[in-house]
Amino acid sequence: MSGETAIRVVLGEDSYLAREGIARALERADGVDLVGICEDLPSLRATVESELPDVVLTDIRMPPTKTDEGLQIASELRATHPDIGVVILSQHAEVLYAMDLFEEGVERRGYLLKDQVKDGEELSRALKTVAAGGSYVDASVIGPLIVRGYQSHWLLEHLTSRELDILRLVAEGHSNAGIAAITGITVRGVERHVNGIFAKLGLSEDADVNRRVKAAIMYLSSPPTG
């Protein structure tokens, strides 16, 4: 990795088997330097303070309560160390946890299923995206949430049927080029539709990746229709 600084990562995971597997994946990942491994929230807090990593990669649940410790540290770091990214690892796609993670802002936050950790390229991509200030939600998280149909008229009533179709594809994680290939619209046409969707949803002129995540989360978190 010539001329590129490795991303410094602290891992939080209480399960021995999961911890060893994730640590090995991190050690194999290109451009990643694993600088700390923790088994509970107190040690994770202490290690973050001593190492000041670029990204914390942490399970949602760990001791002492095994409820939402990963979300707790994500919220704490938003206030105390906003430049430190957090990627939450989850066994299953859970919409409420995803919403909690992004509630205080999508910048430097990611949500990744543990099954995806074995894919070193995706893990590295998620960490690099979050370390660079972006947001990451992998398709394995987005897909199952879409099936649950989280939509509402009050949020989406101003979107045309074409815009709803494109928003669904955005929520599935497709790029503008991918959406163009699926729908038969030109890439420029997709860009116009996506920008129109952002405007109708009241999303500010943030970095495009952040607006895409916000749009996806808004789509997925709205109450079911009828």
TASULPE-V257643 format. One line per field, one symbol per residue. burial: 1 if it has 16 or more other C-alpha atoms within 10 Angstrom, else 0. Layout:
burial = ???
//
This chain:
burial = 0000001111111100001001101100111111011111100100110001111111111100000011101110110000111111110010101100110001111111110110010011011111111111111111111100011100010010001101111111111100110000001001101110110010000000111111111111110000
//
